[in-house]
Amino acid sequence: MRDLDEHREDTRRPSVGLVACWSCQGPVPTGLLFCATCGVIQPPGQLDHFARLDLEAGFDIDIAALDRRYFDCQRRLHPDRFANRGARERALSQQQATCVNEAYETLKDPLRRADYLIHLRGTEALPEGCNLVNDQELLVESLELREALAEAETITDVDALHQRALNDIRDCVAGLSKAFANDDVEQASLLTTRLKYLRKLDEETRVRRAQLAQTAVA
């Protein structure tokens, strides 16, 4: 007998419609992992990442709540729980786990979350660098910092650039929070592009620091 108590707990999640259970044909609210009637696992369905993890769509999310929902889903979808089930249930559990993992990886990262929110609003943020020529301030900043990094000869110099990148990333994330709160998609798109650039700069400072450290040892 299946653990229906656990599946009844799952019904507390908000639904966006009803579908028929593939096994018993009973009604199942969209987004539930299991049918509350017969207990079998359901197909993932067409849900956005926020709905899949039972969160309000927005840039400012409760990371602790995200973690709790993710690990709860992982527990319910663990392969050991489906070892003695039929081929279709095992396949569906894998599909559900894949969708849950993708949702979690997207929402826990501020850059990926911002990119995804812009996508949900029907537009796309440009890849890093693509619209720098349309923003002279960002273009100048990009050129100056890349030049400074190329000319950095000491670890101290690189560390200063690295710290600046971290500070700018923090400020950029704060700006994204404000832009999304104001439903300013244009500003959010610009800041998301800048955040992509800053993330890349952060990575480049780490590489440059490692190069200088290796040279100092040699």
KETOR-639748 format. One record per residue (C-alpha): residue number from 1; residue in one letter; x, y, z. Coordinates in nm, 3 decimals, padded with zeros to 5 digits, m for minus. Layout:
BEGIN
PT_NUM_A_X_Y_Z
...
end
This chain:
BEGIN
PT_1_M_00.000_00.000_00.000
PT_2_R_00.129_00.343_m00.090
PT_3_D_00.191_00.613_00.169
PT_4_L_m00.119_00.823_00.100
PT_5_D_m00.066_01.042_00.407
PT_6_E_00.245_01.183_00.247
PT_7_H_00.060_01.241_m00.077
PT_8_R_m00.222_01.418_00.106
PT_9_E_00.042_01.651_00.247
PT_10_D_00.142_01.727_m00.110
PT_11_T_m00.212_01.849_m00.188
PT_12_R_m00.155_02.154_00.030
PT_13_R_00.045_02.308_m00.254
PT_14_P_m00.144_02.563_m00.467
PT_15_S_m00.268_02.437_m00.802
PT_16_V_m00.312_02.603_m01.139
PT_17_G_m00.570_02.361_m01.275
PT_18_L_m00.667_01.995_m01.280
PT_19_V_m00.541_01.706_m01.488
PT_20_A_m00.643_01.341_m01.495
PT_21_C_m00.420_01.091_m01.318
PT_22_W_m00.263_00.865_m01.579
PT_23_S_m00.327_00.561_m01.358
PT_24_C_m00.670_00.601_m01.193
PT_25_Q_m00.803_00.892_m01.406
PT_26_G_m00.890_01.082_m01.090
PT_27_P_m00.848_01.462_m01.072
PT_28_V_m00.500_01.584_m00.978
PT_29_P_m00.413_01.952_m00.922
PT_30_T_m00.139_02.053_m01.163
PT_31_G_00.201_02.047_m00.999
PT_32_L_00.144_01.774_m00.741
PT_33_L_00.402_01.499_m00.738
PT_34_F_00.153_01.225_m00.653
PT_35_C_m00.212_01.147_m00.709
PT_36_A_m00.394_01.184_m00.376
PT_37_T_m00.639_00.911_m00.479
PT_38_C_m00.417_00.624_m00.590
PT_39_G_m00.075_00.752_m00.482
PT_40_V_00.113_00.709_m00.811
PT_41_I_00.368_00.966_m00.924
PT_42_Q_00.253_01.212_m01.189
PT_43_P_00.426_01.360_m01.497
PT_44_P_00.613_01.688_m01.434
PT_45_G_00.367_01.902_m01.630
PT_46_Q_00.419_02.248_m01.775
PT_47_L_00.512_02.454_m01.470
PT_48_D_00.751_02.742_m01.431
PT_49_H_01.037_02.696_m01.186
PT_50_F_00.867_02.901_m00.914
PT_51_A_00.542_02.705_m00.925
PT_52_R_00.731_02.377_m00.931
PT_53_L_00.894_02.463_m00.600
PT_54_D_00.587_02.631_m00.452
PT_55_L_00.729_02.983_m00.446
PT_56_E_00.591_03.321_m00.546
PT_57_A_00.749_03.438_m00.871
PT_58_G_00.989_03.721_m00.794
PT_59_F_01.355_03.808_m00.759
PT_60_D_01.353_03.827_m00.380
PT_61_I_01.289_03.474_m00.262
PT_62_D_01.324_03.296_00.070
PT_63_I_01.633_03.080_00.012
PT_64_A_01.559_02.875_00.324
PT_65_A_01.210_02.798_00.190
PT_66_L_01.361_02.713_m00.149
PT_67_D_01.602_02.469_00.015
PT_68_R_01.329_02.310_00.224
PT_69_R_01.100_02.253_m00.072
PT_70_Y_01.385_02.120_m00.286
PT_71_F_01.508_01.868_m00.030
PT_72_D_01.152_01.761_00.045
PT_73_C_01.099_01.687_m00.325
PT_74_Q_01.433_01.507_m00.343
PT_75_R_01.335_01.290_m00.050
PT_76_R_01.005_01.194_m00.213
PT_77_L_01.172_01.131_m00.548
PT_78_H_01.467_00.927_m00.422
PT_79_P_01.531_00.628_m00.655
PT_80_D_01.512_00.382_m00.365
PT_81_R_01.145_00.469_m00.322
PT_82_F_01.073_00.353_m00.678
PT_83_A_01.298_00.049_m00.698
PT_84_N_01.002_m00.190_m00.688
PT_85_R_00.766_00.021_m00.900
PT_86_G_00.682_m00.024_m01.265
PT_87_A_00.891_00.111_m01.551
PT_88_R_00.662_00.409_m01.609
PT_89_E_00.671_00.523_m01.247
PT_90_R_01.050_00.492_m01.239
PT_91_A_01.074_00.698_m01.557
PT_92_L_00.836_00.962_m01.424
PT_93_S_01.028_00.988_m01.097
PT_94_Q_01.346_01.057_m01.296
PT_95_Q_01.168_01.320_m01.506
PT_96_Q_01.032_01.487_m01.195
PT_97_A_01.375_01.485_m01.030
PT_98_T_01.532_01.641_m01.340
PT_99_C_01.272_01.921_m01.347
PT_100_V_01.309_01.987_m00.974
PT_101_N_01.689_02.002_m01.003
PT_102_E_01.671_02.245_m01.295
PT_103_A_01.428_02.467_m01.107
PT_104_Y_01.644_02.468_m00.795
PT_105_E_01.970_02.539_m00.975
PT_106_T_01.806_02.828_m01.160
PT_107_L_01.634_02.990_m00.866
PT_108_K_01.913_02.966_m00.609
PT_109_D_02.153_03.171_m00.824
PT_110_P_02.073_03.545_m00.849
PT_111_L_02.201_03.576_m01.207
PT_112_R_02.015_03.273_m01.338
PT_113_R_01.706_03.377_m01.142
PT_114_A_01.712_03.725_m01.295
PT_115_D_01.765_03.585_m01.643
PT_116_Y_01.473_03.347_m01.593
PT_117_L_01.240_03.617_m01.461
PT_118_I_01.314_03.834_m01.763
PT_119_H_01.240_03.535_m01.985
PT_120_L_00.906_03.482_m01.808
PT_121_R_00.819_03.843_m01.885
PT_122_G_00.854_03.774_m02.256
PT_123_T_01.197_03.919_m02.327
PT_124_E_01.559_03.811_m02.311
PT_125_A_01.861_03.957_m02.136
PT_126_L_02.153_03.991_m02.372
PT_127_P_02.465_03.777_m02.321
PT_128_E_02.757_03.946_m02.147
PT_129_G_02.908_04.213_m02.366
PT_130_C_02.639_04.226_m02.636
PT_131_N_02.489_04.561_m02.537
PT_132_L_02.793_04.729_m02.388
PT_133_V_02.825_04.948_m02.697
PT_134_N_02.475_05.080_m02.624
PT_135_D_02.571_05.182_m02.271
PT_136_Q_02.875_05.406_m02.275
PT_137_E_02.920_05.403_m01.898
PT_138_L_02.926_05.025_m01.887
PT_139_L_03.152_05.012_m02.192
PT_140_V_03.405_05.245_m02.032
PT_141_E_03.393_05.051_m01.706
PT_142_S_03.450_04.725_m01.891
PT_143_L_03.749_04.854_m02.083
PT_144_E_03.909_05.019_m01.780
PT_145_L_03.880_04.717_m01.552
PT_146_R_04.000_04.470_m01.814
PT_147_E_04.298_04.695_m01.885
PT_148_A_04.373_04.726_m01.514
PT_149_L_04.359_04.350_m01.473
PT_150_A_04.588_04.293_m01.770
PT_151_E_04.841_04.536_m01.623
PT_152_A_04.819_04.405_m01.266
PT_153_E_05.162_04.280_m01.160
PT_154_T_05.105_04.194_m00.795
PT_155_I_04.856_03.980_m00.605
PT_156_T_04.763_04.289_m00.404
PT_157_D_04.661_04.471_m00.722
PT_158_V_04.452_04.174_m00.836
PT_159_D_04.291_04.137_m00.494
PT_160_A_04.182_04.502_m00.508
PT_161_L_04.016_04.444_m00.846
PT_162_H_03.859_04.125_m00.717
PT_163_Q_03.712_04.305_m00.416
PT_164_R_03.577_04.577_m00.643
PT_165_A_03.409_04.314_m00.858
PT_166_L_03.251_04.156_m00.549
PT_167_N_03.124_04.493_m00.426
PT_168_D_02.982_04.576_m00.769
PT_169_I_02.814_04.233_m00.786
PT_170_R_02.651_04.299_m00.449
PT_171_D_02.528_04.640_m00.562
PT_172_C_02.406_04.497_m00.891
PT_173_V_02.202_04.232_m00.712
PT_174_A_02.050_04.502_m00.491
PT_175_G_01.964_04.699_m00.804
PT_176_L_01.798_04.396_m00.958
PT_177_S_01.585_04.355_m00.648
PT_178_K_01.462_04.713_m00.685
PT_179_A_01.411_04.687_m01.062
PT_180_F_01.199_04.373_m01.037
PT_181_A_01.003_04.518_m00.746
PT_182_N_00.920_04.816_m00.969
PT_183_D_00.848_04.586_m01.265
PT_184_D_01.116_04.773_m01.461
PT_185_V_01.211_04.499_m01.707
PT_186_E_01.433_04.728_m01.915
PT_187_Q_01.647_04.819_m01.614
PT_188_A_01.647_04.458_m01.497
PT_189_S_01.772_04.348_m01.839
PT_190_L_02.054_04.602_m01.830
PT_191_L_02.156_04.503_m01.477
PT_192_T_02.141_04.133_m01.564
PT_193_T_02.379_04.194_m01.854
PT_194_R_02.609_04.390_m01.622
PT_195_L_02.596_04.111_m01.365
PT_196_K_02.704_03.863_m01.632
PT_197_Y_03.000_04.087_m01.711
PT_198_L_03.089_04.127_m01.343
PT_199_R_03.072_03.753_m01.284
PT_200_K_03.312_03.701_m01.572
PT_201_L_03.545_03.968_m01.436
PT_202_D_03.537_03.798_m01.097
PT_203_E_03.642_03.470_m01.260
PT_204_E_03.921_03.644_m01.453
PT_205_T_04.062_03.801_m01.136
PT_206_R_04.076_03.456_m00.976
PT_207_V_04.263_03.317_m01.276
PT_208_R_04.504_03.612_m01.281
PT_209_R_04.571_03.575_m00.909
PT_210_A_04.650_03.206_m00.951
PT_211_Q_04.891_03.288_m01.233
PT_212_L_05.076_03.545_m01.024
PT_213_A_05.090_03.310_m00.725
PT_214_Q_05.236_03.033_m00.941
PT_215_T_05.493_03.273_m01.085
PT_216_A_05.594_03.385_m00.734
PT_217_V_05.650_03.023_m00.627
PT_218_A_05.857_02.946_m00.934
end
